Amino acid sequence: MHRLIVTAVFIQLALFAVPTKIIFSQPYKTIHEKAIVADTHNDVLSSITMNGLNIENDLTGKAQSDLARFKRGGVDVQVFSIFCDDRYGKGSAFKYANAEIDSLYAIAKRNPSKIEIVATPAQLDRALKAHKLAAMLGVEGGHMIEDNLDYLDSLYKRGVRYMTLTWNNSTSWATSATDETSHAFTVSPYGLTNFGKEVVRRMNELGMMVDISHVGEKTFWDAINTTTKPVIASHSSVYAICPVPRNLKDDQIKAVAKNGGVIDVNFFSGFIDSNYFKKRNIFFNKHKAEYDSLNVLNKPEYEVSEYMAKKYPEELVAIRPPLSLLIDHIDYIVKLVGVDYVGLGSDFDGIDSAPLGLDGVQDFPKITQALLKRGYSVKDIDKILGGNFLRVFKANSK
């Protein structure tokens, strides 16, 4: 009799336990597949395509991105960065930007069933319904308009839907985070000039998102106080966790939230882990002769770092931060201002190191898995993976 009672109680408890187990064991892959995953910054065009490699091929081991791995990683919307550094100026920067844009249009033309360039929310929805990669364009660096609003209009007509006001180099109308924090930079005043504010207003009129990644604090506040539309930080992380000039301080994060914008966290180890640069310097010193020989050639720091990373991959793996630290940045923003203002801006193929497990675009599902383990609801995960960016894109669209 007692055995029957115990058995009955056990069965009742088991029945009550089943729904709970189903809720908490919902496969992260299913959640990821159902979500719209949007990555707001990928440099594969400038770093890979313009150097002769084809993302239509399997580039595993050569690049962090290719078409097949975008599909495997469940990436639905990818903003491709149009980038050239400060070696390009008036007479060359705008031309190079257009050459990169041409390369993406050529890829899309050759692969009409896989990828579609989109410039409006309606076009984006159409691409998603057709199960294609919705490809967007973002210009990384205001120097590419060469102080000419007609060039800004031209880039918009070609499909560009955000412009990062500066890269590491300042323009004549906006100062960068690198220059505002460099004692060697003496140009003043910092921030946006009258023309810079005109650029922001014109972007608002066009329906082009104002990207405040890379900009100095003075430029940031001038842009926030000028724009009438929500801004985007396409690839920036949290200064309080990793205090580098490229990351956003608490008051900036709060200002972006008040503006209705979105901060898309950057995956670069040096913007995630406050100890990464110290560890990387030890690595460079270990190979000092080779490192110095590259610097003698006056190569940009990011090219030197990329070369060293590709030559000594196993040594670089040892100093990569855990994936949990990237999630800490997302957590920080959520706790500070709410879940509606954070997204993903990987910077893949523009970085030589990301948290362990994030080796390329195929690894985006691991972020969903990590968010689920942190206790995020499916609704909030959907917002972080892409919903918040889509909201800002729609708010900027005409």
Secondary structure, DSSP 8 states (H G I E B T S, - for coil): -HHHHHHHHHHHHHHHHHHHHHHHT--HHHHHHHS--EEEEE-HHHHTGGGT--TTS--BTTBS--HHHHHHTT--EEEEEEE--TT--TTTHHHHHHHHHHHHHHHHHH-TTTEEE--SHHHHHHHHHTT-EEEEEEEE-GGGGTT-HHHHHHHHHTTEEEEES-SSS--SS--BHHHHT-TT----S-S--HHHHHHHHHHHHHT-EEE-TTB-HHHHHHHHHH-SS--EETT--BTTTS--TTSB-HHHHHHHHHHT-EEEE---HHHH-TTHHHHHHHHHHHTHHHHHHHHHTT--HHHHHHHHHHHSHHHHHTT---HHHHHHHHHHHHHHH-GGGEEE---BTS-S--STT--SGGGHHHHHHHHHHTT--HHHHHIIIIIHHHHHHHHH--
